Every structure is written in structure tokens, then in C-alpha cells.
Amino acid sequence: MIVLFRLTVLTLALLLAPVTALTGTAAAKDRTAKAAIEQEVAGQEGGEQEAAPTVRLPDTAKPLRYRLNLSIDPDDGDFSGQVEIKVALLKATDHVWLNGRGLDMAMVEVVTAAGQRLPATWEQVTPDGAARVDFPRALEPQTVTLRFVYTGPFDSTLDGLYRVSESGRNYAFSQFEAISARQAWPCFDEPRFKTPYDITLTVKAGDEAVTNTLPVRTETLPDGRRRLTFAPTRPLPTYLLAFAVGPLDIVKGPTIPPNGARRKPIPLRGVALHGKGPRLAYALSVTPGLFLTMERYFDIPYAYGKLDLIAAPDFDAVGMENAGTILYSEQRLLVAADDTVDARRRFLVLHAHEIAHQWFGDLVTPAGWDDIWLNEAFASWLAPKAVDAWQPRMLTARVVEQEALEAMDLDALASTRAIHQPIVTTSDIETAFDNITYRKGAGVLAMVEGYIGAPAFRKAVNTHLRRHLDGTATARDFFDALADTVRDPVLVDALRSFINLPGLPRLTVGWTCPRSGLQVLTAQRRYRPLGSTVDTAQRWVIPMCVRAASAGTPSCMMVTAPRQNFALNQSSCPAVLVPNATGSGYFHLSLTTEHWRRLLAVLPRLSAAEQLALLESLWGEVRAGHQPQSLYLTAAVSVANVPAWDVAAAPFPRLKQLLDQAATEEERAALRLFLLQAWKPVMARVGLLPGKLDRVAPENTALLRDRLVAFLALDLRDADIRADLLALMRAAKRPLEVEATGMAVMAQELGRPYVSGLIDRLKTSTDAEAREMVVDTLNRVTDPALAAEIRDLAFAPYLKLNEVNMLIRGQGRESSHLPAYWAWVQDNIAHLRARGSTATLSALASPLEGLCTAQAAAQVEAFFRPLAGDLEGGGRTVDQAVERIRLCAAQHSAPAAETSPPAQRQ
């Protein structure tokens, strides 16, 4: 509940230190001199009251510098602060708007440029934290200082400055992105306001404190507390500050050596809960090599003097790029050198993403939330490239293309959004952090880079950053740098079209070979799945490359019109044309069935990226009703034995959808048998235990084994592999790659005794990675009674809030439980609102897609629409959940054309 609080002048007079006041003749003269200003500010009597700002504060004032003096004791329910903000008043005014939410103000004053201290009043006007500070009189444009003394509560939903407890010890961490800094101190809480900070933290004896810079002075106070004064920061927006306080382990890592233009070494530290410091060893050991790879790419010295890696035990994001002080969830940061390939690979890509932000995002910051897409898309694009350049054996070269293909599911919805979207409400800010921003955005950048070449793209990035060092920039600024580098306005038009238009193209491609040589024919419209209401009359500017299946060099073109004919300088006529050569194009392909069949015949011989792109395009055509399901099954089987693990495993999620949506049990059984016949020989070759393939390609084999075992044991329910897993799980040693699937099989086969043991582990374990695996395992139980008990763990006090969200997001793993889950949501919504956060409530709808009926869609909409204001992402979250259910229903009720497995057709 938001409490509006306005201090009276009388109250302030009692609270303030002696304040210089104007009296008598001096005051009269001052009032005369300021009369015109006051009249201008006040306006006509009876005029309308100024409306509170929503997302963007007025341009009346601009912060120049902050001085934060915070007392943070995680053992208390509140923290306290004394804050000074140097502010430039840009217009004559008797008030300023800024941000603060839930802060209990004890004192507010304004100090004029002349040194006059004037009492002021504070009022939080909107629930989102628009706050108004009123002066006792109008002030001319000048530089003033706003002073605040206040207390605030630690947040209970992992936003702002929040408190967590473990093993009887309390800690405080922060998460200020997007607009939660206002919960920790009064501020101008927008990315465009970028200023230096002077930070002092007071903590109790025995606690450590970490923020964006290193401490330069430590004092012990008479009451035993310690006051730490930190070095001033470089200019930062509010959302990039960070705090961690408590009995923390602070571990010194290897120093990052000088590099090129940077002459000073960078101290590296890891920060974790008490006793967990040793588990930072792997993350600290790999950081210098990855960091230097990133610094060489940007060719700009690192700006922030030191780098801390902080492991937070309860953190609903996985990483946050605070300048010089990156915050991670424990599940991702506390990995070990002998952990699974998948765990280490996920951490390295995440780590590279956050390091990339130290330049692209921190050193140069988006000017507004409507451009945050470029910040996140760029880091998502660069991170796998950096990991691949540094450690190619981790197989991250195709991560961007693979994740962009996954984003197409969301982008196919009528309720999707453009990458670049207007920010009208604070809910719009939250929806900017989804797969459209991260994965589609990264895929579009990869498409542009693929078209112009890596050196030109890197030059444009460097130009952009150097133009705006320590400042803010817009997407338009980036486009300008790109245009100045490549001098191709059509390319910039292409980028703009993919950024500003929602959805994805469906690009029809054909070819003919008249006497003049090869001609490629194209037609484009917006992709629309079966049952969708998408308007297809939308056009993009599309970079596309094609090649003959037998040739290695692609020919590239820019598709600019609804229909086009491209004459290529190639006299020979290819038997098979590969559209989307290199696989980086962000579009679905539409081909004739004959063209598809020719491509499938050569599919295993194409590049891995091309295979991934063609598989997803064919799936899109099946979901749109343009190609038969059996054609996709043919394609899926054709890649079962390809060497690349990500290609071989790519069909698994799609095949599970076909199994879940089979019209009858007979069809489901026939499809399961067909898939087992295709993939069990692959399993025999890969093996449950490490063998010959592991010696030849250890990372590739481990990643394939992980996905393949899960597909066979959990999706296809193969009795043989399940029995082998049960025996292996009872052995003393087992491959880590199969442990998660083995635990799920044990939960399904052994039932309550095993599940009870898992729940006991949640009550006592402090190992975040192990706890995450337990939560995932519990979501795979098949016994309805146990599933009901597991759902109620959402209210268990020993489950952390981010684990509650994991539990809810995984409720769709076993589709047979969905009706019961839906009833549970409706019965417990009041308790869920009390227990969780906006992220928790938003997660509730995501598993319901599998309900798959028009009636269920109507029920879900009726239930969640009134709650939209409480969901992370607001109404769009409801729209997308309901639309997914309706599309599933449309697919389920579509006429079954050639749906039996290919091997069973006569």
C-alpha cells in the first residue's frame, strides 16, 4: 500500500538544523523581486493542477551529482539514508518532480546556489513512484542541492534494496533495473540522467559492504559500526548502481593484466555468502581471458577500475550488469570446473553478456527505456561470439542463430510487439525485457553483420561507443554510426524495418534458369500460424543470401518489394537452391513441397546453421497449415545422426509438441514408436556412459547425451533407457550430464519415498544449483496426488522467491497435470499474490498453453484480465497467454492431413 506523505513547514522547523530565513524588509524585497517568477509558475488561479508524470520526468530539472549516505543493516526491517542531489533547475519553478517509492521522509530541504537552506515538502503522488518536492517559493534557474533524510523498508519481492536470509545470517542485495532505484533513495530514475555518485555505507561490525567502486576510507564509529567511504563513480544512471551488505566472503581473484591502451591492471574479486567463497574459484579463473577478449573487441580501455562478481542467493534475474559490480544468481555464478558442460557453457555466455554491457550499456547507456532493446540485443549477440573466440570448444558459435529461431514462436503471435516499442507506462518498461528484445534483437544484429561483414560491423560499434563515452545514446545514434561506416542506406532501412515492425516475414523463394542465367524469385508477407488473426499485409527490407547446395559461396541480395526477381551472375542451374544461406536470416521460408523434398535430401550435408534455419522454417510452414506434419518428421529423422549436437537435438521440443497434441492415444503411440526407432540407435552410439565419442568430441557428445537421454526417457518414456538410468543412479559414479534426467525418472518411478527425500533437501540445502535441480525434478512427477502437494510448495517458507517462480514456470512439464494446475491457480490466487511478486503472477499463465481449447482460452482471459495491472508485462502477458491457447486449439482441431509417421504411410 502506498502512503502519501507531505511534511508541513512546522514539522520541518522542528526537524531541521537551524535554517537561515528571510525576514522583515529583506523578505519583502525578495518577494517583490520574485513576483513575476511566482506568477509565471503559479499560473492563473483556478487553473488545472499539474498532472503527475508517468514514465518520463519533466525537463524542469536535471541531476548533476548524488551524495548517498546509507545505513544498511540486514538484521533490521528498514534501512536509512541521507541523500544530497545537486540539481540544475532549467526553468523557474516552485517544485520539481523526481522519483521515490515507499520512502518515509523525515526531512527535505533545498539549498540554493547562494547557500540559503529552505524547507521543502515531499509527496509520493503515484504508486509507481512519481514524487513531488515543493519549495516554499519559486526559484530562478540555478544549481541547487536537494537534501533528504528518510527511512525505507527492505523490499520483499527481490526488487530495489532487498533482504535475504540463509543459515541464520541476513544479507542485503540490490536490483535496481528497471525502475527500482527509487525504492532505495529519492532520485531521477531514468537512464538519460547519468551522473557521478559519492557513496558512503554504514554497516554493523562484522558485515562487509560492496558497491560500484572500492572503499578509500574506513572508520569505526563509537557504537561499533563501520562507515565505508567509496571512491567517486564515473557518470552512471540510477539503475546501474549496486549494493551488497552482510557477513560476505570477499575472495581476491587473479588480476586482469594491462591490455593495449589500458596500462593499469584491474583488480578482480568474487563476493558470496558466508562460507561460499571457495565456490567462486571457477568463475574467477575464467574471467581474465574472457574479459580481455571482450576488451580487445571494443578496442576501448575498461573504464571502472575494478570488477566484482557477486553471487546472490535469491535473485529473479540471472545476471545484472551494474558498472564494475556484476550481480548473478548463485545458480549461475557458483559453478565448478568439473560441473556439466551445459552449466559451464551457460555461465560463460551469461558472463560474457554482462561483461559486454560494461562497454555497451554502462559506458554508453541507452537514453531511454524505448532503446533498451539495443543494449540487451547487442550483449546477447556479442556474448556467444566472444566465448567462441576465447574457447571454441564450448560450442557457442551458433547460439545467437539458435535463440533467434526460438524467439520466432513469440514473434508469430498477433500480440507480439516490435523490438523498438514506445514506452507509455511503466508496464511497457517491463515488457521490454523479453525474448523479442534479447533473442530476436540479437538475431537481427547477426543478420546485419552477416550481410556487411564482421570487420565493418565492429568498426560501426567502435564508432558508436567513442562518440558517446560516459554518456547516453539512442538507437538512431547507432544507426548513424552504421550508416557512416557502410554508406549503404538500404542496409539501415533493413535494420529499421526489423526493429520497428512486429512479427516476422514469410519469404517465398523460388528459382528459374532461363538463357540469361539463374534468377531468384521472392515474395514476402507477414508470417501467420494456423488460427491466427495476424494481418499479413506487412513488408520488410530483408537481407537474404542464397547458394547452390553444391557450391560454397553465397550470393546476397536485399529484398525490398512485395515481389522481386533477382538475376544472378551464374550461368549454371542448381539442382537444389539453398535459401537463407549461412542460416542468419530472420524469416520463415516458404517453398514448394518439391523444393522442400530436394532440400531434405541434402539437409545433412549443409552447414549446421543452415540446417537449424531450414528445420525451423519447415516447422513454421507446418504450423501455418502449408506443409504436412509428415514432412517435418522426415526432416527431423534426417538430422538424427548429424555430428552437431544442437542440430541433432533441435527437433526434440517440436516433436514433444506433436506428441502432446496427438488427436488420439493410437496416434500418439504410433508416433512414439516411430521416434524411438529413429533415435534409439543414436542413443546406442552415444551411450549413457562416456565412450569413444567423448574422446573425439567431449563437449559435443556431452551436450547431445544430455538432450537425447531426456528426450528418450521423459518425452518418449522408453522403458529400456529408464531402466538403465535407474540402475545408473544407484551407482556410486554417474555422468553429470544424465543426473537431472535420472532424478526425474526416479521421482516418476519411485514416487513418494524419493520425492519426500527431495523435499527434505530443500529444507536444509544451501547449494543453489542443487536446489534448482530438485525443483526441476519435482515438476516432473507423474503421480497426481504428489503433483498437488508439490504445487503447494509455492507457499513453503523454505523455498526462496526465485525458486517459487521456477516451480510455477515448470508446471507445464507434465501436460497431464494442467487441468489440476489451472484449478489450483484459481483457488489460490489470493495466497499467490501475497507470497509472490509481479514476476510470480506473470509466470502463472505461461504453463496454461497446453490446455489447448477455445473454452480454456476464454476462461484464462476472464480470470487474468482483471489482474493485468499486477502482472509483470501487464495486459500483453494476458494477451499472449490467451493467444497461445487459441492457436494450440486451432492446431488441434485442424484437419489431419498426412499426419502419420512417414515410415507407416503406404
Secondary structure, 3 states (H helix, E strand, C coil): CCCCCCCCHHHHHHHCCCCCCCCHHHHHHHHHHHHHHHHHHHCCCCCCCCCCCCCCCCCCEEEEEEEEEEECCCCCCEEEEEEEEEEEECCCEEEEEEECCCCEEEEEEEECCCCCEEECEEEECCCCCEEEEEEEEEECCEEEEEEEEEEEECECCCCEEEEEEECCEEEEEEECCCCCHHHCCCECCCCCCCECEEEEEEECCCCEEECCCCEEEEEECCCCCEEEEECCCCCECHHHCCCEEECCEEEECCCECCECCECCCECEEEEECCCCHHHHHHHHHHHHHHHHHHHHHHCCCCCCCCEEEEEECCCCCCEECCCCEEEEEHHHHCCCCCCCHHHHHHHHHHHHHHHHHCCECCCEEECCHHHHHHHHHHHHHHHHHHHHHHCHHHCCCCHHHHHHHHHHHHHCCCCCCCCCCCCCCHHHHHHCCCHHHHHHHHHHHHHHHHHHCHHHHHHHHHHHHHHCCCEEECHHHHHHHHHHHHCCHHHHHHHHHHHHCCCCEEEEEEEECCCCCCEEEEEEEECCCCCCCCCCCCCCCEEEEEEECCCCCCEEEEECCCEEEEECCCCCCCCCEEECCCCCCCCEEECCHHHHHHHHHHHHHCCHHHHHHHHHHHHHHHHCCCCCHHHHHHHHHHCCCCCCHHHHHCCHHHHHHHHHCCCCHHHHHHHHHHHHHHHHHHHHHHCCCCCHHHHHCHHHHHHHHHHHHHHHHHHCCCHHHHHHHHHHHCCCCCCHHHHHHHHHHHHHHHCHHHHHHHHHHHHHCCCHHHHHHHHHHHCCCCCHHHHHHHHHHHHCCCCCHHHHHHHHHHHHCCHHHHHHHHHHHHHHHHHHHHHCCHHHHHHCCHHHHHHCCHHHHHHHHHHHHHHHHHCCCCHHHHHHHHHHHHHHHHHHHCCCCCCCCHHHCC
